[in-house]
């Protein structure tokens, strides 16, 4: 079905998790983008999406016996998921003409609606050998490779949509700064309509700004793409770089600054993240739309069956999960134990560590990065072992990849393997390799408690705990990101520490403070509740579904984007 004349929103993202078997995503940013597309399809929002193909994926993770990560390219059958698009466009990179093809993936919603996603591809015989690799690897290569990829995404994606006949688009949504060159592509389009103009008139910049929406995802300054002046001029050319003087106050190319200056609406991905982003970029009005997850995608099969029995509209109205408060607690526990059985069986097949279905199972699966502090629970190994001995047995399952260039992240994975061996016989520990959407779903549904220990305020949002909540799994988390909004002590889970100020202990630092709080909460609340008060534990599970699963979903998130960011509610309701 041709919807090119109806699409009102174009969503640009460097990565989108469209299907577990398509390695077109690296982690939370791409999975969030995929859930966004799913809910847009469910709600039949007139949207189209653009990303890169990533022929060789992010990478396939292998871990040796010592826990050292090794990366391999991913081969996947593109034709099994996408169909080629006949239209092609070109982009100019370093004074070369690079040809760009595309593949179409149709996201089908629960309501039967379809949303087209276009994956850009430069692996064409008419391109030079290096240019053919530009859509091979997600977050691979050096700064030059990355900037050239972003030219393909921003300029190539915009030109493809125009070539396909998408003429009615009113809002261009940039998901993180990787897509910011879209601002220059729109400016170029405006200038082409007024060739007699000298320079860049302010009204053209305003016209571009009116069309753009920008979501920033990282509170870490180093996480924002920046390219030196010489590289920007070499890749983009002098003419386009001259426009940056009107769009960006810096001499180099700061993708976040470009997106900020070029957007009418900017948002962070949690209330706290909005505040942090405003402090990073003072002078810009930064709003907050807290992330969510696509509940139907992330609910394990036993919970899908449970919700189908008690919440018949939940697949179309994910907010109706709030009525899970009326589901009998024993049925929630039965569904949970089935999900846990599947996880424990998988862990034992893959690792042979001897997980027990009746033992409190804690899950931690995030990108292996230093600020996420995967090893915080091992800050005092003796105390952790003592809690397991005196209060009740504990087993912990980990998952997550480290970026190929992040040696610190690789060291964390190796350290967990060392601790696994040191704690053998006292605390069972497993590390599952090649964390992807399929494994994430198994983990988030099958553990008893979801652990999250970021160094605040560096957690932008975090969605893994939301996925756990959809499956009735409570969080034990530092108060950062979304958990500040989702935490109700002893109701939806438990906090690790209080606000940041309470952990500024000069004698031990924040790690020591949070570790002590983590052990206290395990010893005094979590472990006793799990083993000695099953009724109370299942009540917390039920509230996790009703309060957090019912709110922190992408259906609610997309409604907020429609009302606050896109401002297209009237057109959307009237069908255009």
Order of alpha helices (4+ residues) and beta strands (2+ residues): beta-alpha-beta-beta-beta-beta-beta-beta-beta-alpha-alpha-alpha-beta-alpha-alpha-beta-beta-alpha-alpha-beta-alpha-beta-alpha-beta-alpha-alpha-alpha-beta-alpha-beta-alpha-beta-alpha-beta-alpha-beta-alpha-beta-alpha-alpha-alpha-alpha-alpha
